[in-house]
């Protein structure tokens, strides 16, 4: 699996509009072959920071960055951003979410 985490620091005046701005990109990416998830979260410490967790089954992530919706997103996002997003992108051995071993709920 290719596991990707991206932190987007958004300008304060764009914070309430960020999810609407990225909705088309999100929906199109979720429909891509090999996409396992594409989920947005918001930082509890910084209301202007959004975290994107995404995963692809295999090297399909390479196709993702060449898609029309990716190119379009790269055009519409910059005016809303306070800085260049920070990213971690790694190929890992997992095939999906597992259960946490340190905490069990029965």
DSSP file (Angstrom, degrees, kcal/mol; ACC not computed):
  #  RESIDUE AA STRUCTURE BP1 BP2  ACC     N-H-->O    O-->H-N    N-H-->O    O-->H-N    TCO  KAPPA ALPHA  PHI   PSI    X-CA   Y-CA   Z-CA
    1    1 A X              0   0    0      0, 0.0    91,-3.2     0, 0.0     2,-0.6   0.000 360.0 360.0 360.0 145.6    0.0    0.0    0.0
    2    2 A X  E     -AB  56  91A   0     54,-2.9    54,-2.2    89,-0.2     2,-0.5  -0.936 360.0-164.6-102.0 118.6    1.1    3.6   -0.6
    3    3 A X  E     -AB  55  90A   0     87,-3.0    87,-2.5    -2,-0.6     2,-0.4  -0.905   7.3-175.0-110.2 127.2    0.2    5.6    2.5
    4    4 A X  E     -AB  54  89A   0     50,-3.1    50,-2.8    -2,-0.5     2,-0.4  -0.976  12.5-175.6-129.7 134.0    0.1    9.4    2.3
    5    5 A X  E     -AB  53  88A   0     83,-2.6    83,-2.5    -2,-0.4     2,-0.4  -0.999   9.7-176.8-126.2 127.8   -0.4   12.1    4.9
    6    6 A X  E     -AB  52  87A   0     46,-2.2    46,-2.9    -2,-0.4     2,-0.6  -0.991  13.9-152.9-128.2 132.2   -0.5   15.7    3.8
    7    7 A X  E     -AB  51  86A   0     79,-3.0    79,-1.9    -2,-0.4     2,-0.6  -0.916  11.1-167.3-104.8 123.7   -0.9   18.8    6.1
    8    8 A X  E     -A   50   0A   0     42,-3.2    42,-2.7    -2,-0.6     2,-0.8  -0.944   7.9-158.1-112.0 115.2   -2.5   21.8    4.5
    9    9 A X  E     -A   49   0A   0     -2,-0.6    73,-3.0    74,-0.3    74,-0.9  -0.854  20.7-160.1 -93.0 114.5   -2.2   25.1    6.4
   10   10 A X  B     -D   81   0B   0     38,-3.6    71,-0.3    -2,-0.8     5,-0.1  -0.678  23.4-103.3 -99.2 144.8   -5.1   27.2    5.0
   11   11 A X    >>  -     0   0    0     69,-3.0     3,-2.5    -2,-0.3     4,-0.9  -0.416  36.9-116.8 -61.3 140.2   -5.5   31.0    5.2
   12   12 A X  G >4 S+     0   0    0      1,-0.3     3,-0.7     2,-0.2     4,-0.4   0.830 114.0  56.0 -52.2 -37.4   -8.0   31.9    8.0
   13   13 A X  G 34 S+     0   0    0      1,-0.2    -1,-0.3     2,-0.1    -2,-0.1   0.563 111.2  45.3 -75.4  -5.1  -10.4   33.5    5.5
   14   14 A X  G X> S+     0   0    0     -3,-2.5     3,-1.3    66,-0.2     4,-1.1   0.495  85.3  94.2-107.5  -9.6  -10.5   30.2    3.5
   15   15 A X  G X< S+     0   0    0     -4,-0.9     3,-0.8    -3,-0.7     4,-0.4   0.887  86.0  46.7 -55.4 -46.6  -10.9   27.8    6.4
   16   16 A X  G 34 S+     0   0    0     -4,-0.4    -1,-0.3     1,-0.2     4,-0.2   0.678 118.0  44.3 -71.1 -15.9  -14.7   27.6    6.3
   17   17 A X  G <> S+     0   0    0     -3,-1.3     4,-2.6     1,-0.1    -1,-0.2   0.475  85.4  95.8-103.9  -5.2  -14.6   27.1    2.5
   18   18 A X  H <X S+     0   0    0     -4,-1.1     4,-2.0    -3,-0.8     5,-0.2   0.904  84.1  47.1 -58.2 -48.4  -11.7   24.5    2.3
   19   19 A X  H  4 S+     0   0    0     -4,-0.4     4,-0.5     1,-0.2    -1,-0.2   0.854 114.0  48.6 -66.1 -33.6  -13.8   21.4    2.2
   20   20 A X  H >4 S+     0   0    0      2,-0.2     3,-0.7     1,-0.2     4,-0.5   0.904 109.8  52.8 -68.5 -40.6  -16.1   22.8   -0.4
   21   21 A X  H 3< S+     0   0    0     -4,-2.6     4,-0.3     1,-0.2    -2,-0.2   0.866 117.6  37.0 -60.7 -37.6  -13.1   23.9   -2.4
   22   22 A X  T 3X S+     0   0    0     -4,-2.0     4,-2.7    -5,-0.2    -1,-0.2   0.387  88.2 100.1 -98.1   2.3  -11.7   20.4   -2.4
   23   23 A X  H <> S+     0   0    0     -3,-0.7     4,-2.9    -4,-0.5     5,-0.2   0.917  83.3  46.5 -58.7 -48.8  -15.0   18.4   -2.6
   24   24 A X  H  > S+     0   0    0     -4,-0.5     4,-2.4     1,-0.2    -1,-0.2   0.910 114.2  48.7 -61.2 -42.5  -14.7   17.7   -6.4
   25   25 A X  H  > S+     0   0    0     -4,-0.3     4,-2.3     2,-0.2    -1,-0.2   0.911 113.1  48.4 -61.1 -44.4  -11.1   16.6   -6.0
   26   26 A X  H  X S+     0   0    0     -4,-2.7     4,-2.2     2,-0.2    -2,-0.2   0.943 112.9  46.0 -63.2 -49.7  -12.0   14.4   -3.0
   27   27 A X  H  X S+     0   0    0     -4,-2.9     4,-0.7     1,-0.2    -2,-0.2   0.896 114.2  47.9 -63.5 -41.5  -15.0   12.7   -4.7
   28   28 A X  H >< S+     0   0    0     -4,-2.4     3,-0.7    -5,-0.2     4,-0.4   0.906 111.4  50.4 -66.7 -41.3  -13.1   12.1   -8.0
   29   29 A X  H >< S+     0   0    0     -4,-2.3     3,-1.6     1,-0.2    -2,-0.2   0.898 104.5  57.5 -64.8 -39.6  -10.1   10.6   -6.1
   30   30 A X  H 3< S+     0   0    0     -4,-2.2    -1,-0.2     1,-0.3    -2,-0.2   0.739 105.0  53.6 -62.8 -21.7  -12.2    8.3   -4.1
   31   31 A X  T << S+     0   0    0     -4,-0.7    -1,-0.3    -3,-0.7    -2,-0.2   0.526  83.9 112.7 -89.2  -6.9  -13.5    6.8   -7.4
   32   32 A X  S X  S-     0   0    0     -3,-1.6     3,-1.9    -4,-0.4     2,-0.1  -0.392  79.6-103.5 -68.0 140.6  -10.0    6.1   -8.8
   33   33 A X  T 3  S+     0   0    0      1,-0.2    -1,-0.1    -2,-0.1     3,-0.1  -0.425 108.5  21.4 -59.2 134.3   -9.1    2.4   -9.2
   34   34 A X  T 3  S+     0   0    0      1,-0.3    23,-3.4    -2,-0.1     2,-0.5   0.336  86.3 134.4  88.9  -8.1   -6.8    1.4   -6.4
   35   35 A X  E <   +C   56   0A   0     -3,-1.9    -1,-0.3    21,-0.2    21,-0.3  -0.646  27.9 179.0 -76.9 126.0   -7.8    4.2   -4.0
   36   36 A X  E     -     0   0A   0     19,-3.1     2,-0.3    -2,-0.5    20,-0.2   0.825  65.4 -18.9 -94.0 -39.8   -8.4    2.7   -0.5
   37   37 A X  E     -C   55   0A   0     18,-1.3    18,-2.3    -8,-0.0    -1,-0.4  -0.973  42.0-169.4-163.5 159.3   -9.3    6.0    1.2
   38   38 A X  E     +C   54   0A   0     -2,-0.3     2,-0.4    16,-0.2    16,-0.2  -0.717  30.6 169.6-152.0  88.7   -9.1    9.8    0.9
   39   39 A X  E     -C   53   0A   0     14,-3.0    14,-3.0    -2,-0.2     2,-0.3  -0.912  23.1-149.7-122.2 131.3  -10.1   11.3    4.2
   40   40 A X  E     +C   52   0A   0     -2,-0.4     2,-0.3    12,-0.2    12,-0.2  -0.743  17.2 176.2 -94.8 142.9   -9.9   14.9    5.5
   41   41 A X  E     -C   51   0A   0     10,-2.3    10,-2.8    -2,-0.3     2,-0.4  -0.927  22.8-130.9-135.3 163.3   -9.5   15.8    9.2
   42   42 A X  E     -C   50   0A   0     -2,-0.3     8,-0.2     8,-0.2     5,-0.1  -0.956  28.1-109.7-118.4 136.9   -9.0   19.1   10.9
   43   43 A X        -     0   0    0      6,-2.6     6,-0.2     3,-0.4     0, 0.0  -0.347  12.9-150.4 -62.7 137.6   -6.4   19.7   13.5
   44   44 A X  S    S+     0   0    0      1,-0.2     3,-0.2    -2,-0.0    -1,-0.1   0.655  99.0  46.9 -80.8 -15.7   -7.6   20.1   17.1
   45   45 A X  S    S+     0   0    0      1,-0.3     2,-0.4     4,-0.1    -1,-0.2   0.744 121.4  30.5 -94.6 -27.9   -4.7   22.4   17.8
   46   46 A X    >   -     0   0    0      3,-0.2     3,-2.2     1,-0.1    -3,-0.4  -0.904  62.3-162.4-136.0 104.9   -4.9   24.7   14.7
   47   47 A X  T 3  S+     0   0    0     -2,-0.4    -1,-0.1     1,-0.3    -3,-0.0   0.645  92.3  59.7 -63.7 -12.5   -8.3   25.3   13.2
   48   48 A X  T 3  S+     0   0    0     -6,-0.1   -38,-3.6    -3,-0.0     2,-0.5   0.294  89.7  87.5 -96.6   8.8   -6.6   26.4    9.9
   49   49 A X  E <   -A    9   0A   0     -3,-2.2    -6,-2.6   -40,-0.2     2,-0.4  -0.940  55.1-171.2-115.2 126.8   -4.8   23.1    9.4
   50   50 A X  E     -AC   8  42A   0    -42,-2.7   -42,-3.2    -2,-0.5     2,-0.5  -0.911   9.6-151.4-113.0 141.7   -6.4   20.2    7.5
   51   51 A X  E     -AC   7  41A   0    -10,-2.8   -10,-2.3    -2,-0.4     2,-0.6  -0.954   4.6-157.4-116.8 128.6   -4.8   16.8    7.4
   52   52 A X  E     -AC   6  40A   0    -46,-2.9   -46,-2.2    -2,-0.5     2,-0.6  -0.925   4.7-168.0-107.7 120.9   -5.4   14.5    4.4
   53   53 A X  E     +AC   5  39A   0    -14,-3.0   -14,-3.0    -2,-0.6     2,-0.3  -0.941  18.9 166.4-105.4 122.1   -5.0   10.7    4.9
   54   54 A X  E     -AC   4  38A   0    -50,-2.8   -50,-3.1    -2,-0.6     2,-0.3  -0.978  14.7-173.7-137.6 151.8   -4.9    8.8    1.7
   55   55 A X  E     -AC   3  37A   0    -18,-2.3   -19,-3.1    -2,-0.3   -18,-1.3  -0.999   6.0-163.8-146.4 143.2   -4.0    5.3    0.6
   56   56 A X  E     -AC   2  35A   0    -54,-2.2   -54,-2.9    -2,-0.3   -21,-0.2  -0.964  26.7-128.1-126.0 143.9   -3.6    3.5   -2.7
   57   57 A X  S    S-     0   0    0    -23,-3.4     2,-0.2    -2,-0.4   -22,-0.1   0.861  83.1 -30.0 -57.6 -40.1   -3.5   -0.2   -3.2
   58   58 A X  S >  S-     0   0    0    -24,-0.2     3,-1.3   -57,-0.1   -56,-0.2  -0.581 108.4 -30.1-153.5-148.6   -0.3    0.0   -5.3
   59   59 A X  T >> S+     0   0    0      1,-0.3     3,-1.8    -2,-0.2     4,-0.6   0.321  97.4 106.9 -70.8  12.5    1.5    2.3   -7.7
   60   60 A X  H >>  +     0   0    0      1,-0.3     4,-1.8     2,-0.2     3,-0.6   0.727  62.4  77.7 -59.7 -20.6   -1.9    3.6   -8.8
   61   61 A X  H <> S+     0   0    0     -3,-1.3     4,-1.6     1,-0.3    -1,-0.3   0.818  85.5  60.4 -59.8 -29.1   -0.9    6.7   -6.8
   62   62 A X  H <4 S+     0   0    0     -3,-1.8     4,-0.4     1,-0.2    -1,-0.3   0.882 103.9  48.5 -64.9 -37.6    1.3    7.6   -9.8
   63   63 A X  H X< S+     0   0    0     -3,-0.6     3,-1.1    -4,-0.6     4,-0.3   0.863 104.0  63.0 -67.1 -35.9   -1.8    7.7  -12.0
   64   64 A X  H >< S+     0   0    0     -4,-1.8     3,-1.6     1,-0.3     6,-0.3   0.918 100.4  49.9 -54.9 -48.5   -3.5    9.9   -9.4
   65   65 A X  T 3< S+     0   0    0     -4,-1.6    -1,-0.3     1,-0.3    -2,-0.2   0.619 110.3  52.0 -72.3 -10.1   -1.0   12.7   -9.8
   66   66 A X  T <  S+     0   0    0     -3,-1.1    -1,-0.3    -4,-0.4    -2,-0.2   0.362  87.4 111.7-101.6   3.4   -1.5   12.6  -13.5
   67   67 A X  S <> S-     0   0    0     -3,-1.6     4,-2.2    -4,-0.3     5,-0.2  -0.351  76.0-121.1 -77.8 157.8   -5.3   12.8  -13.4
   68   68 A X  H  > S+     0   0    0      1,-0.2     4,-2.5     2,-0.2     5,-0.2   0.895 113.6  52.9 -62.6 -41.2   -7.3   15.8  -14.6
   69   69 A X  H  > S+     0   0    0      2,-0.2     4,-2.0     1,-0.2    -1,-0.2   0.838 108.5  50.6 -68.7 -30.2   -8.9   16.3  -11.2
   70   70 A X  H  > S+     0   0    0     -6,-0.3     4,-2.2     2,-0.2    -2,-0.2   0.948 111.5  47.2 -68.0 -48.3   -5.4   16.4   -9.5
   71   71 A X  H  X S+     0   0    0     -4,-2.2     4,-0.7     1,-0.2    -2,-0.2   0.903 112.8  49.8 -59.7 -41.0   -4.1   19.0  -12.0
   72   72 A X  H >X S+     0   0    0     -4,-2.5     4,-1.8     1,-0.2     3,-1.0   0.916 108.9  51.9 -64.6 -42.5   -7.3   21.1  -11.5
   73   73 A X  H 3X S+     0   0    0     -4,-2.0     4,-2.3     1,-0.3     5,-0.2   0.878 103.8  57.6 -61.4 -37.5   -6.9   20.9   -7.7
   74   74 A X  H 3< S+     0   0    0     -4,-2.2     4,-0.4     1,-0.2    -1,-0.3   0.697 109.3  47.3 -68.0 -17.1   -3.3   22.0   -7.9
   75   75 A X  H << S+     0   0    0     -3,-1.0     4,-0.3    -4,-0.7    -1,-0.2   0.820 116.8  39.4 -88.1 -36.9   -4.6   25.2   -9.7
   76   76 A X  H  < S+     0   0    0     -4,-1.8     4,-0.3     1,-0.1    -2,-0.2   0.734 107.7  61.3 -89.9 -22.1   -7.5   26.0   -7.3
   77   77 A X  S >X S+     0   0    0     -4,-2.3     3,-2.0    -5,-0.2     4,-0.7   0.904  85.1  71.7 -73.4 -41.6   -5.8   25.2   -3.9
   78   78 A X  G >4 S+     0   0    0     -4,-0.4     3,-1.4     1,-0.3    -1,-0.2   0.820  91.8  56.0 -51.1 -42.3   -2.8   27.7   -3.9
   79   79 A X  G 34 S+     0   0    0     -4,-0.3    -1,-0.3     1,-0.3    -2,-0.1   0.785 109.7  48.8 -61.4 -22.7   -4.8   30.9   -3.3
   80   80 A X  G <4 S+     0   0    0     -3,-2.0   -69,-3.0    -4,-0.3     2,-0.3   0.563  95.8  93.0 -89.8  -9.8   -6.3   29.3   -0.2
   81   81 A X  B <<  -D   10   0B   0     -3,-1.4   -71,-0.3    -4,-0.7     3,-0.1  -0.646  55.6-160.7 -96.2 143.0   -3.0   28.1    1.3
   82   82 A X  S    S-     0   0    0    -73,-3.0     2,-0.3    -2,-0.3   -72,-0.2   0.682  80.8  -4.1 -86.5 -21.6   -0.8   29.9    3.8
   83   83 A X  S    S-     0   0    0    -74,-0.9   -74,-0.3     3,-0.0     2,-0.2  -0.966  92.9 -68.3-159.9 168.9    2.2   27.8    2.9
   84   84 A X        -     0   0    0     -2,-0.3    -2,-0.0     1,-0.1    -6,-0.0  -0.489  63.1-107.2 -64.0 130.2    3.3   24.8    0.8
   85   85 A X        -     0   0    0     -2,-0.2     2,-0.4     1,-0.1   -77,-0.2  -0.193  26.9-129.4 -59.3 152.5    1.7   21.6    2.2
   86   86 A X  E     -B    7   0A   0    -79,-1.9   -79,-3.0    -3,-0.1     2,-0.3  -0.864  30.4-169.4-104.9 140.1    3.9   19.1    4.1
   87   87 A X  E     -B    6   0A   0     -2,-0.4     2,-0.4   -81,-0.2   -81,-0.2  -0.955  26.7-166.5-137.3 147.3    3.7   15.5    3.0
   88   88 A X  E     +B    5   0A   0    -83,-2.5   -83,-2.6    -2,-0.3     2,-0.4  -0.996  18.7 175.2-124.2 125.8    4.8   12.0    4.0
   89   89 A X  E     +B    4   0A   0     -2,-0.4     2,-0.4   -85,-0.2   -85,-0.2  -0.956  10.6 160.1-135.5 114.1    4.4    9.4    1.2
   90   90 A X  E     -B    3   0A   0    -87,-2.5   -87,-3.0    -2,-0.4     2,-0.6  -0.982  40.7-127.7-138.1 144.9    5.6    5.9    1.9
   91   91 A X  E     -B    2   0A   0     -2,-0.4     2,-0.3   -89,-0.2   -89,-0.2  -0.825  41.0-178.2 -85.4 125.1    5.1    2.4    0.5
   92   92 A X        -     0   0    0    -91,-3.2    -2,-0.0    -2,-0.6     0, 0.0  -0.837  37.3-119.0-126.8 164.0    4.2    0.2    3.5
   93   93 A X  S    S+     0   0    0     -2,-0.3   -91,-0.1     2,-0.0    -1,-0.0   0.574  78.4 104.2 -79.7 -10.1    3.5   -3.5    4.0
   94   94 A X        -     0   0    0    -93,-0.1    -2,-0.2     1,-0.1     3,-0.1  -0.311  54.2-159.3 -71.5 155.8   -0.1   -3.0    5.3
   95   95 A X        -     0   0    0      1,-0.3     2,-0.3   -94,-0.0    -1,-0.1   0.363  69.5 -39.3-112.5   1.0   -3.1   -3.8    3.2
   96   96 A X  S    S-     0   0    0    -95,-0.1    -1,-0.3   -39,-0.0     2,-0.2  -0.971  92.5 -28.4 165.1-168.9   -5.5   -1.7    5.2
   97   97 A X        -     0   0    0     -2,-0.3     2,-0.2    -3,-0.1    -2,-0.0  -0.478  53.5-166.5 -73.5 140.4   -6.4   -0.7    8.8
   98   98 A X        -     0   0    0     -2,-0.2     2,-0.3    -4,-0.0    -1,-0.0  -0.704  30.2 -90.0-114.8 173.1   -5.7   -3.2   11.6
   99   99 A X        -     0   0    0     -2,-0.2     2,-0.4     1,-0.1     5,-0.1  -0.641  44.0-107.5 -84.6 143.2   -6.9   -3.3   15.2
  100  100 A X        -     0   0    0     -2,-0.3     3,-0.5     3,-0.2    -1,-0.1  -0.560  24.2-158.5 -71.3 122.9   -4.9   -1.5   17.8
  101  101 A X  S    S+     0   0    0     -2,-0.4    -1,-0.2     1,-0.2     3,-0.1   0.773  86.6  57.1 -74.4 -27.3   -3.1   -4.1   19.9
  102  102 A X  S    S+     0   0    0      1,-0.2     2,-0.4     2,-0.0    -1,-0.2   0.608 110.8  41.7 -82.3 -12.1   -2.5   -1.8   22.9
  103  103 A X        -     0   0    0     -3,-0.5     2,-0.5     2,-0.0    -1,-0.2  -0.961  66.1-175.7-141.5 118.9   -6.2   -0.9   23.4
  104  104 A X        -     0   0    0     -2,-0.4     2,-0.5    -3,-0.1    -3,-0.1  -0.953   7.9-162.6-118.5 132.0   -9.0   -3.4   23.2
  105  105 A X              0   0    0     -2,-0.5    -2,-0.0     1,-0.1     0, 0.0  -0.957 360.0 360.0-112.6 126.0  -12.7   -2.6   23.4
  106  106 A X              0   0    0     -2,-0.5    -1,-0.1     0, 0.0    -2,-0.0   0.387 360.0 360.0-113.4 360.0  -15.1   -5.5   24.2
